[in-house]
Amino acid sequence: METELDINQKSTVYRAFQLAKIPIIIALILTPIRFLLELIGLPNSAIFIIGLLWLTLAFAIYWGTKLYNTKHAYLLLLLSLLIYSPISRFPVALFWWIDTNWEIGTHYGLYFNNFGQALLNHIGYGSLVQIIPGFILGSITIAFMSNRKNEIQKTNTLEDE
């Protein structure tokens, strides 16, 4: 029989997955677009902005504004990032494999000698590169929004008196 704690934990993970679902879809579409733009010859400086880190930071701010008034906001933010980041990075490892097998010459094929290294670095290390700054920025957003809400409530209370 499930306890209330089990139900709350499941609902928290479910909510985090729901928050991460659309960003995952966007990331899974964005990475092939970036790969194709590089294939047609756009320089990295032009397509740099189309990257998973920028997308993660944008979603962290979005989640922070959406979650600041929620119980366990920081936990939900962290869980959403933990779900989103590794899944969003898998296409990067896949494009490493495509690039190295067909010797295409994009930036995806650089640095690693085998698919295991690419998986570990793109999904493991790459996820940390997204999770850590995403959590910091999302946490700052939550704190800012919470503080702003408190200031508005104080102002309204003073006006009512």
Contacts in CASP RR format, 6 or more apart in sequence:
PFRMAT RR
TARGET T0000
AUTHOR 0000-0000-0000
METHOD contacts of the structure
MODEL  1
METELDINQKSTVYRAFQLAKIPIIIALILTPIRFLLELIGLPNSAIFII
GLLWLTLAFAIYWGTKLYNTKHAYLLLLLSLLIYSPISRFPVALFWWIDT
NWEIGTHYGLYFNNFGQALLNHIGYGSLVQIIPGFILGSITIAFMSNRKN
EIQKTNTLEDE
2 10 0 8 1.000
12 72 0 8 1.000
12 75 0 8 1.000
12 76 0 8 1.000
12 79 0 8 1.000
13 79 0 8 1.000
15 76 0 8 1.000
16 76 0 8 1.000
16 79 0 8 1.000
16 80 0 8 1.000
16 82 0 8 1.000
16 83 0 8 1.000
17 80 0 8 1.000
17 83 0 8 1.000
19 63 0 8 1.000
19 66 0 8 1.000
19 67 0 8 1.000
19 76 0 8 1.000
19 80 0 8 1.000
20 80 0 8 1.000
20 81 0 8 1.000
20 83 0 8 1.000
20 84 0 8 1.000
20 87 0 8 1.000
23 55 0 8 1.000
23 59 0 8 1.000
23 84 0 8 1.000
23 88 0 8 1.000
24 83 0 8 1.000
24 84 0 8 1.000
24 87 0 8 1.000
24 88 0 8 1.000
26 55 0 8 1.000
27 52 0 8 1.000
27 55 0 8 1.000
27 84 0 8 1.000
27 87 0 8 1.000
27 88 0 8 1.000
27 91 0 8 1.000
28 87 0 8 1.000
28 88 0 8 1.000
28 91 0 8 1.000
30 50 0 8 1.000
30 51 0 8 1.000
30 52 0 8 1.000
30 55 0 8 1.000
31 51 0 8 1.000
31 52 0 8 1.000
31 88 0 8 1.000
31 91 0 8 1.000
31 92 0 8 1.000
31 95 0 8 1.000
32 91 0 8 1.000
32 95 0 8 1.000
33 50 0 8 1.000
34 47 0 8 1.000
34 50 0 8 1.000
34 51 0 8 1.000
35 95 0 8 1.000
35 106 0 8 1.000
35 108 0 8 1.000
37 46 0 8 1.000
37 47 0 8 1.000
37 50 0 8 1.000
38 44 0 8 1.000
38 47 0 8 1.000
38 106 0 8 1.000
38 107 0 8 1.000
38 108 0 8 1.000
39 104 0 8 1.000
39 106 0 8 1.000
44 107 0 8 1.000
52 88 0 8 1.000
52 89 0 8 1.000
52 92 0 8 1.000
52 130 0 8 1.000
53 129 0 8 1.000
53 130 0 8 1.000
53 133 0 8 1.000
55 88 0 8 1.000
56 81 0 8 1.000
56 84 0 8 1.000
56 85 0 8 1.000
56 88 0 8 1.000
56 130 0 8 1.000
56 131 0 8 1.000
56 133 0 8 1.000
56 134 0 8 1.000
57 133 0 8 1.000
57 134 0 8 1.000
57 137 0 8 1.000
59 80 0 8 1.000
59 84 0 8 1.000
60 77 0 8 1.000
60 81 0 8 1.000
60 133 0 8 1.000
60 134 0 8 1.000
60 135 0 8 1.000
60 137 0 8 1.000
60 138 0 8 1.000
60 141 0 8 1.000
61 137 0 8 1.000
61 138 0 8 1.000
61 141 0 8 1.000
63 76 0 8 1.000
63 77 0 8 1.000
63 80 0 8 1.000
63 138 0 8 1.000
63 141 0 8 1.000
64 73 0 8 1.000
64 77 0 8 1.000
64 138 0 8 1.000
64 141 0 8 1.000
64 142 0 8 1.000
64 145 0 8 1.000
65 141 0 8 1.000
65 145 0 8 1.000
67 73 0 8 1.000
67 76 0 8 1.000
67 77 0 8 1.000
67 142 0 8 1.000
68 141 0 8 1.000
68 142 0 8 1.000
68 145 0 8 1.000
68 146 0 8 1.000
68 149 0 8 1.000
69 145 0 8 1.000
69 146 0 8 1.000
69 149 0 8 1.000
70 76 0 8 1.000
73 142 0 8 1.000
74 139 0 8 1.000
74 142 0 8 1.000
77 135 0 8 1.000
77 138 0 8 1.000
77 139 0 8 1.000
77 142 0 8 1.000
78 131 0 8 1.000
78 135 0 8 1.000
81 130 0 8 1.000
81 131 0 8 1.000
81 134 0 8 1.000
81 135 0 8 1.000
82 131 0 8 1.000
84 130 0 8 1.000
85 126 0 8 1.000
85 127 0 8 1.000
85 130 0 8 1.000
85 131 0 8 1.000
86 123 0 8 1.000
86 124 0 8 1.000
86 127 0 8 1.000
88 130 0 8 1.000
89 122 0 8 1.000
89 123 0 8 1.000
89 124 0 8 1.000
89 126 0 8 1.000
89 127 0 8 1.000
89 130 0 8 1.000
90 122 0 8 1.000
90 123 0 8 1.000
92 108 0 8 1.000
92 122 0 8 1.000
92 123 0 8 1.000
93 115 0 8 1.000
93 118 0 8 1.000
93 119 0 8 1.000
93 122 0 8 1.000
93 123 0 8 1.000
95 106 0 8 1.000
95 108 0 8 1.000
95 109 0 8 1.000
96 108 0 8 1.000
96 109 0 8 1.000
96 112 0 8 1.000
96 115 0 8 1.000
96 118 0 8 1.000
96 122 0 8 1.000
97 115 0 8 1.000
97 118 0 8 1.000
98 104 0 8 1.000
98 108 0 8 1.000
99 105 0 8 1.000
99 106 0 8 1.000
99 108 0 8 1.000
99 109 0 8 1.000
100 109 0 8 1.000
100 112 0 8 1.000
111 121 0 8 1.000
112 118 0 8 1.000
112 121 0 8 1.000
END
